[in-house]
Structure formats: structure tokens, C-alpha cells
Amino acid sequence: LVFGLLTYLTNLYFKIKEDKRKAARGE
């Protein structure tokens, strides 16, 4: 359960990082 939650949070973190990078470029 903890491992699945950690994986979910990691994926969510990278997704937010990608979204912020795209927003910074104005795309």
C-alpha cells in the first residue's frame, strides 16, 4: 500500500513539474 502511494505521488510530482515547464514556455 505504501509503495503504491509512493509511486502515485512520484508520478504526480513529475506530471506537475512537466505542466509547470510547459506553462512557463507559454504553451
C-alpha distance matrix in Angstrom:
0.0 3.8 5.4 5.2 6.3 8.6 10.0 10.6 12.4 14.3 15.5 16.5 18.3 20.3 21.1 22.6 24.4 26.0 27.0 28.6 30.5 31.8 32.9 34.6 36.7 37.5 36.2
3.8 0.0 3.8 5.5 5.1 6.1 8.6 9.8 10.5 12.2 14.3 15.2 16.3 18.5 19.8 20.9 22.4 24.4 25.6 26.8 28.6 30.4 31.3 32.8 35.0 36.1 35.1
5.4 3.8 0.0 3.8 5.4 5.0 6.2 8.6 9.9 10.5 12.3 14.1 15.2 16.7 18.3 20.0 21.1 22.7 24.3 25.8 27.1 28.8 30.2 31.6 33.6 34.8 33.6
5.2 5.5 3.8 0.0 3.8 5.4 5.1 6.2 8.7 9.9 10.6 12.2 14.2 15.6 16.5 18.4 20.0 21.2 22.5 24.4 25.9 27.2 28.5 30.3 32.1 33.1 31.6
6.3 5.1 5.4 3.8 0.0 3.8 5.4 5.0 6.2 8.6 9.9 10.4 12.1 14.4 15.2 16.4 18.3 20.0 20.9 22.4 24.4 25.8 26.7 28.4 30.6 31.5 30.3
8.6 6.1 5.0 5.4 3.8 0.0 3.8 5.4 5.2 6.1 8.6 9.8 10.4 12.4 14.2 15.3 16.5 18.4 19.9 21.1 22.6 24.5 25.6 26.9 29.1 30.4 29.4
10.0 8.6 6.2 5.1 5.4 3.8 0.0 3.8 5.5 5.1 6.2 8.5 9.8 10.8 12.3 14.3 15.4 16.7 18.4 20.1 21.3 22.8 24.4 25.9 27.6 28.9 27.5
10.6 9.8 8.6 6.2 5.0 5.4 3.8 0.0 3.8 5.4 5.2 6.1 8.6 10.1 10.5 12.3 14.3 15.4 16.4 18.4 20.1 21.2 22.4 24.3 26.2 27.0 25.6
12.4 10.5 9.9 8.7 6.2 5.2 5.5 3.8 0.0 3.8 5.5 5.0 6.0 8.7 9.7 10.4 12.2 14.2 15.1 16.4 18.3 20.0 20.8 22.3 24.6 25.6 24.7
14.3 12.2 10.5 9.9 8.6 6.1 5.1 5.4 3.8 0.0 3.8 5.4 5.0 6.3 8.6 10.0 10.6 12.4 14.3 15.5 16.7 18.6 20.0 21.2 23.1 24.6 23.7
15.5 14.3 12.3 10.6 9.9 8.6 6.2 5.2 5.5 3.8 0.0 3.8 5.4 5.3 6.1 8.7 9.9 10.6 12.3 14.3 15.4 16.7 18.3 20.0 21.6 22.8 21.3
16.5 15.2 14.1 12.2 10.4 9.8 8.5 6.1 5.0 5.4 3.8 0.0 3.8 5.5 5.0 6.2 8.6 9.9 10.5 12.3 14.3 15.4 16.4 18.3 20.3 21.0 19.9
18.3 16.3 15.2 14.2 12.1 10.4 9.8 8.6 6.0 5.0 5.4 3.8 0.0 3.8 5.4 5.3 6.2 8.7 9.9 10.7 12.4 14.5 15.4 16.5 18.8 20.1 19.5
20.3 18.5 16.7 15.6 14.4 12.4 10.8 10.1 8.7 6.3 5.3 5.5 3.8 0.0 3.8 5.4 4.9 6.1 8.6 9.8 10.5 12.4 14.2 15.2 16.9 18.5 17.6
21.1 19.8 18.3 16.5 15.2 14.2 12.3 10.5 9.7 8.6 6.1 5.0 5.4 3.8 0.0 3.8 5.4 5.2 6.2 8.7 9.9 10.7 12.3 14.2 15.7 16.7 15.3
22.6 20.9 20.0 18.4 16.4 15.3 14.3 12.3 10.4 10.0 8.7 6.2 5.3 5.4 3.8 0.0 3.8 5.4 5.0 6.1 8.6 9.9 10.4 12.1 14.4 15.2 14.6
24.4 22.4 21.1 20.0 18.3 16.5 15.4 14.3 12.2 10.6 9.9 8.6 6.2 4.9 5.4 3.8 0.0 3.8 5.5 5.2 6.2 8.8 9.9 10.6 12.7 14.4 14.2
26.0 24.4 22.7 21.2 20.0 18.4 16.7 15.4 14.2 12.4 10.6 9.9 8.7 6.1 5.2 5.4 3.8 0.0 3.8 5.5 5.1 6.3 8.6 9.9 11.0 12.6 11.6
27.0 25.6 24.3 22.5 20.9 19.9 18.4 16.4 15.1 14.3 12.3 10.5 9.9 8.6 6.2 5.0 5.5 3.8 0.0 3.8 5.4 5.2 6.1 8.6 10.1 10.6 9.7
28.6 26.8 25.8 24.4 22.4 21.1 20.1 18.4 16.4 15.5 14.3 12.3 10.7 9.8 8.7 6.1 5.2 5.5 3.8 0.0 3.8 5.4 5.0 6.0 8.7 9.7 10.2
30.5 28.6 27.1 25.9 24.4 22.6 21.3 20.1 18.3 16.7 15.4 14.3 12.4 10.5 9.9 8.6 6.2 5.1 5.4 3.8 0.0 3.8 5.5 5.1 6.6 8.8 9.2
31.8 30.4 28.8 27.2 25.8 24.5 22.8 21.2 20.0 18.6 16.7 15.4 14.5 12.4 10.7 9.9 8.8 6.3 5.2 5.4 3.8 0.0 3.8 5.4 5.3 6.4 5.6
32.9 31.3 30.2 28.5 26.7 25.6 24.4 22.4 20.8 20.0 18.3 16.4 15.4 14.2 12.3 10.4 9.9 8.6 6.1 5.0 5.5 3.8 0.0 3.8 5.4 4.9 5.8
34.6 32.8 31.6 30.3 28.4 26.9 25.9 24.3 22.3 21.2 20.0 18.3 16.5 15.2 14.2 12.1 10.6 9.9 8.6 6.0 5.1 5.4 3.8 0.0 3.8 5.4 7.7
36.7 35.0 33.6 32.1 30.6 29.1 27.6 26.2 24.6 23.1 21.6 20.3 18.8 16.9 15.7 14.4 12.7 11.0 10.1 8.7 6.6 5.3 5.4 3.8 0.0 3.8 5.7
37.5 36.1 34.8 33.1 31.5 30.4 28.9 27.0 25.6 24.6 22.8 21.0 20.1 18.5 16.7 15.2 14.4 12.6 10.6 9.7 8.8 6.4 4.9 5.4 3.8 0.0 3.8
36.2 35.1 33.6 31.6 30.3 29.4 27.5 25.6 24.7 23.7 21.3 19.9 19.5 17.6 15.3 14.6 14.2 11.6 9.7 10.2 9.2 5.6 5.8 7.7 5.7 3.8 0.0
